[in-house]
């Protein structure tokens, strides 16, 4: 679910905030697939990686925002692979050591490295719910979201400065205050300097 949420966030951010397209990026930054297809058809990992560069007026390379070889980014990439293997019905083969005894099969061991995703250590057999694995995914999705939201907040600050827009109230999340309350008692939330 976290990967799906990040994909939705990335697609919406690119739609609403992109100031350039792939044609404006140096060719040496793009692989063959990225050069051939529009950004909409890029892998999620690539969309997230290039998102700050595509949405920022200053053409900073993607590595300025995300370190592609960092443990967090590699984990994000693996979680996307895990999601894809579930969504596209590609369950992995699992190695299990069994013992036969008088018409019974007894599981002896399934704790082989090949039975786990290499970075997250999430079992490739994803049928049972595992809290520890869910926490790995949740924490990484929080990291990706925090990275993107932090970048977007800087974009908004820059926009307000450039357009000389002055906020006359603090910014609220939907959960912070009821919309009807804001509309009815807006004077309590607005500060106007003369």
Secondary structure, DSSP 8 states (H G I E B T S, - for coil): -HHHHHHHHHHHHHHHH----GGGS-GGGS-HHHHHS-GGGS-HHHHHHHHHHHH-SS---GGGT--TTSHHHHHHHHHHHHHHHHHTT-------EEEEETTEEEEEE---GGGB-TTT--BS--SS--HHHHHHHHHHHHHHHHHHHHHHHHHHHHHHHHTT---SB----TTTS-HHHHHHTGGGTB----
